[in-house]
Amino acid sequence: MQITKPENIVQLSIPQSSGKNWQVGQIVHATVVSSSTRGQAVLNIAGNQITSSLKTEQPLRQGERIQLEVIKTGAPVVFKVTASGSPQELTVRKAMLHLLPRQIPLENMLNNLSPLINSSSANPVTHQMITRLLSTIPQLRQLTSGKRMEQAIANSGLFLENKLTQASSGAINQDFKATLLRLLGSLKNAPERTVSATAQSTESAIQQLESGLARLQIRQLNSITSHGTEWLVELPVKLENEYKFDTLRIGIRRNKDCEKRAEHSIWSVSLEFELQELGPVQININLMGSKQISIGIWAQQKNTVKQFENFRDILKTSLTKANLILLNLGCHHGKMPESLSPEKRINQKLLDITV
């Protein structure tokens, strides 16, 4: 087997398999039977085990699947590697490609649904359901207590399927994704959907809900691709205006490298939000061990930086009462470095998928 990589395209050549009629454009899945540190790998292609010297950026793992496309038939048959990864990774990648063009930020979905409440064309069923949905969104100020924040994260929609396995109806009723699914199902089955005078507003609501659900599903898939080390939670919040919404973004990351080196596990939590009087604010919190904590705050308005600095002693006292040791507290003017932003890291993964 020979590998060439002109213009970043990997091609794979194998001898003509007996009794196999290959066609150009045909998609074939190969499975890694075994591999070695020298780059040698035994692949199972269409029932044939073939030893290869396939070179990839990451070492091949036993059981990993490689998607191939036939680009030349004859002797030898030439394949192009189009995708590689475990069956789960290939499934996630396929789902991402389907969801990415459809998704919109949750705050956009809610802000687009709000005008339908006052629309004369909205039918009573649509009006009632959207009003009920919007009324469940908390204000950002209501999430200042640890208990309320814990409840909001649990009901963010990321963990709905886990709740379903536990058959907890009470927890499911409060779940944001479950609420969107119920509303979407009701609107799709509403008899008013066939009435031309109200059909447009109903279809608009359905489209917004489907786009918001796509966003939630993408965040759930993100947690799968990070192998349980990073989560990005998006919590819709209501601004001072009754029907204006934004999103509180919470990134949670576990540094597994520290665990491998037998050091204290480091958890990193990032917060991103925006209030009218504060402007955009980003906060990064690192927990080392069980008590030591380091905090960095970035604000784009200078007055906001001064406000945080004025509350430095109050924050330190609160952390002390919680039996936490504050190692460092930095207040900065500007934006958080991209290396600390969970959304930047996850969006880079999405960019890799779309490319």
Helices and strands as residue ranges (DSSP letters): E 2-4, G 6-8, E 11-14, E 27-35, E 41-45, E 48-52, E 65-72, E 77-85, H 87-99, H 106-113, G 114-117, H 124-135, G 140-143, H 146-154, H 160-166, H 169-173, H 176-188, G 191-194, H 196-225, E 230-238, E 245-255, H 256-260, E 266-275, E 279-288, E 292-299, H 302-310, H 312-321, E 325-333, G 338-340, H 342-354
